Amino acid sequence: MGVDPSMLSMSLVGVVCQRLMRRICQNRKMEYRESPEVLEELQLAEALLEAALYKGAGCEACDDEGYRGRVAVCEFWEPTGEVKDVISNDPDDRKIRSMAFGAGLKPLAADAIREAAFRLTVMNIMHG
């Protein structure tokens, strides 16, 4: 992008990533089991094979789509001084990403899984 890495590292306060996912209509929802193929592709634990997940069954309130509204899934990362030094001196994206996850950054998919567990969205939206 043509930004001086040292200027970026001095200015960087945090990084936010978000995606809006369809919210399950709460008027009529039904339990389902996600397919092993989807869980494998999403790299989820086998324990979720038996997990109770929900999807919208469709009703008048949601025009028979099963979804009504959106729910945000987010990740937020606040870089440490060590990461800012790396950005200034050696802005290698793989190294920065590795340091971020090493410092506890949870990927966007983890928040989406949490939302599915709270029965607000469905797993197959992440897949598609």
N, C-alpha and C positions, 0 to 999 in steps of 0.2 A: 504493500500500500504506500510505500515511500515514507513511512514514519521512522524517524531516528529511534532505534531501540532504547537508547539511554533516556530520551525524552518520554517515551512510552512507559518505561519502568518507573520513572519519577511521578508520573501522572496517574498511573493505574491504582485504583482504589479497590475495585472488585469487578467480577465478570458475572453476568446474569444470562442464563439461557432459559427460555420458556417455550412451551408448546401448549396450545389449547386443544383439549380432547373433548369429544362429545360426552355429555353427562347422561347417565341412564335416567330415563323418566321414572320417577319414584311412585307414580300411580299404579303401574302394573309392571312388576319385574319378576323374572323367573330364574331359578337356579339352573346352572349348567356346569359341565366339566369341560375344561379346555383340552384340546387334543394334544397327545404327546408330541406330535410334530411341531406344533406352535410353541409349546414349552421348550422343546429342544432348540428350536431356532432362536428363541429369546434367551437361551442359556439360563433357564430357571431350574431350581431344584426339583427333584422328583417328588418331593413332599407336596408340591402344588398339584400333582396329578389327582389327588383326592380332595383338594381344597374346594370349598363351596364358593363359586363365583356367580355373579348375576349379570343378566342382560335384560334389556327392555322387551316386553312382550307386545307393546304397541297399544295405544288407546286413543280416545278422542283428543285428549290434552296434548298429545305429541304427534297428531296426525298419523297414527299407526306406524310411526318410525321406530319407537322404542327409546328415543333420545329426546331430551328437552334441555336446552342450554349447553353451556360449556364448563369445563373444569380446567384450571391451569395446572400443569406439571412444570416444576422448576428445578434448576440447580443454581446455586450461588457459590462463588469461589472468591475468597479474599486471599490474594497472594501474600506470602511471607516475604521478609527481607531477603532471604536466601533465593527465592524464586525471582525477585526483582533483580538481584545481581546477575542471575543467569540470563534474564531477558536483556539486560544491558550489555553483557559481554559475549554471550553465545546463544542467540535466540533460536535454539533448535526446538521446534514444536513438540517432537516426541519426548524430549527430555523434560520440557515444561509440563506436559500432560502427565508424565510419569510422576513427577514431583507433586503435582496437584492431587492425584489419586493417592499417593503415599501419605499426603497430609490430611486425608479423610474426605476428599471431594466425593460425593455420591452422584453417580451418573443420572441423567434425566430419566432413564428407564426405571431406576430405583424408585423415583417419586411416582411414576406411572403405575408401578406395581403396588405401591402403597395406596394409591387412589382406588385401584381395583379391589384391594383388600377391604377398603372402607365402603365398597359397593357403590362407588360414584361413577366409575367408567369400566370398560371391559377390556380384557387382555388382547383380544384380536385387533383392536384399533392400533395397538403398538406394532402388531405384526404386519398389518396392511399398509 
